[in-house]
Amino acid sequence: MKRWKRTVNHYTKKNAEGAVIGWIIRIDGRDIPVSKEVYQAYAQGNRKERYMFDERPAITVLSMEKLAEDEVREDYVGVPCTPSCLEIILRQEEELAWEKKKAMLLPALLSLTDEERSLITKLFYDGYTQTELAQELGVNQATVSRRRDAILKKLKRAIEKL
């Protein structure tokens, strides 16, 4: 309680008999006389502020789990967060599933004719648009779209068989 008295910036002036004759608030080092009502409102706000300040825990514990809970980004803190065991297992399962899908793709692609494989390669690997491929093949874009859809269905059936 003594500590806050050193930092308080409001006080009352009293006469020789101890009766209050003025209410003062110190702002930017200057003493400003105010009415009793203003003084009381200011003092009450100051008490609330002190109460709230004293209610806060003195030491805040910083943990990576709490930061993850609060969705604080790693680059904000500057320390990389280690993934949880669950995240590691899920990532490994996703990678394994992706590897299985990739392993099935090659035999499925080999089941296509050379013309079909060329169309899929140009569209999905070489970055051709359907319009560009249509011009190269001398057909319209709708034909390329229909061929692509038919080939993708064929690939899907081949993968399902595997």
C-alpha positions in Angstrom: 0.0 0.0 0.0 2.9 2.4 0.7 4.2 1.9 -2.9 1.1 3.3 -4.6 1.2 6.4 -2.3 4.5 7.4 -3.9 3.0 7.3 -7.4 -0.4 8.8 -6.7 -1.1 12.0 -8.6 -4.1 13.4 -6.7 -4.4 14.8 -3.1 -6.4 17.1 -0.9 -5.4 20.4 0.6 -6.2 20.8 4.2 -6.2 23.9 6.5 -4.6 24.0 10.0 -7.6 22.4 11.6 -7.5 19.4 9.1 -10.6 20.4 7.1 -10.4 19.8 3.4 -10.2 23.2 1.5 -9.2 21.9 -2.0 -9.0 18.9 -4.3 -5.9 18.7 -6.5 -5.0 16.4 -9.4 -1.4 16.5 -10.7 -1.2 16.4 -14.5 2.2 16.7 -16.4 3.8 18.0 -13.2 1.3 20.8 -12.7 -1.2 20.9 -9.8 -4.7 21.5 -11.0 -7.5 22.4 -8.6 -10.8 20.5 -9.4 -14.2 20.2 -7.9 -15.0 17.5 -5.3 -17.0 15.5 -7.8 -14.2 15.4 -10.3 -11.7 14.5 -7.6 -13.8 11.7 -6.3 -14.4 10.2 -9.8 -10.7 10.4 -10.6 -9.7 8.8 -7.3 -12.3 6.0 -7.8 -10.8 5.3 -11.3 -7.3 5.3 -9.8 -8.4 2.8 -7.2 -9.9 0.5 -9.8 -6.7 0.7 -11.8 -4.6 -0.2 -8.8 -7.0 -3.1 -7.9 -6.8 -4.5 -11.5 -3.1 -4.1 -11.5 -2.7 -5.9 -8.2 -5.0 -8.7 -9.3 -2.8 -9.7 -12.3 -0.4 -12.5 -11.7 3.1 -11.2 -11.0 4.8 -13.7 -13.4 3.2 -14.9 -16.7 4.4 -18.3 -17.8 5.1 -18.5 -21.5 4.8 -22.0 -23.0 4.7 -23.2 -26.6 1.5 -25.0 -25.9 -0.2 -21.8 -24.8 1.1 -20.0 -27.8 -0.2 -22.7 -30.1 -3.6 -22.5 -28.3 -3.6 -18.7 -28.8 -2.6 -19.3 -32.5 0.5 -17.2 -32.2 2.6 -17.7 -35.3 6.1 -19.1 -34.9 7.8 -16.3 -36.8 6.2 -13.8 -34.3 7.9 -15.5 -31.4 11.1 -16.3 -33.2 11.2 -19.9 -31.9 10.1 -22.8 -34.0 7.3 -24.8 -32.4 7.9 -28.6 -32.3 5.0 -30.5 -33.8 3.0 -32.7 -31.4 3.1 -36.5 -31.6 -0.4 -36.5 -33.2 0.7 -34.0 -35.9 3.7 -36.1 -36.7 1.7 -39.3 -37.0 -1.0 -37.6 -39.2 1.7 -36.2 -41.4 3.3 -39.6 -41.8 0.0 -41.2 -42.6 -0.7 -38.5 -45.3 2.8 -39.1 -46.8 2.3 -42.8 -46.9 -1.1 -42.5 -48.5 0.4 -40.1 -51.1 3.2 -42.5 -51.8 0.7 -45.3 -52.4 -1.3 -43.1 -54.8 1.9 -42.2 -56.7 2.9 -45.9 -56.9 -0.5 -46.7 -58.5 -0.3 -43.8 -61.0 2.6 -45.1 -63.1 1.0 -48.5 -64.0 -2.3 -46.7 -64.7 -0.5 -44.2 -67.0 1.2 -47.2 -68.8 -2.2 -48.7 -69.5 -3.0 -45.7 -71.7 -2.3 -45.5 -75.4 0.6 -43.3 -76.6 -1.8 -40.7 -77.9 -3.8 -40.6 -74.6 -0.6 -40.4 -72.5 0.7 -37.6 -74.7 -2.5 -35.6 -74.2 -2.5 -36.1 -70.4 1.3 -35.2 -70.2 0.8 -32.0 -72.2 -2.2 -30.9 -70.2 -1.0 -31.8 -66.7 2.8 -31.8 -66.8 3.8 -29.4 -69.6 1.3 -26.7 -68.8 -0.6 -26.6 -72.1 -4.0 -25.0 -72.0 -6.9 -26.9 -73.7 -7.0 -24.2 -76.4 -3.3 -24.4 -77.1 -3.5 -28.2 -77.4 -6.5 -28.0 -79.6 -4.7 -25.7 -82.0 -1.7 -28.1 -82.0 -3.9 -31.2 -82.7 -6.1 -29.3 -85.2 -9.3 -29.9 -83.3 -11.6 -27.6 -81.2 -11.3 -27.1 -77.5 -14.4 -29.0 -76.7 -12.9 -32.1 -78.3 -9.8 -31.8 -76.2 -12.0 -31.4 -73.1 -14.1 -34.6 -73.9 -10.9 -36.6 -74.6 -9.4 -35.5 -71.4 -12.5 -36.4 -69.4 -12.6 -39.9 -71.0 -8.9 -40.5 -70.3 -9.3 -39.4 -66.7 -12.2 -41.9 -66.3 -10.0 -44.6 -67.8 -7.2 -43.7 -65.4 -9.6 -43.9 -62.4 -10.8 -47.3 -63.4 -7.2 -48.5 -63.9 -6.3 -47.2 -60.4 -9.3 -48.8 -58.8 -8.3 -52.2 -60.3 -4.9 -51.9 -58.7 
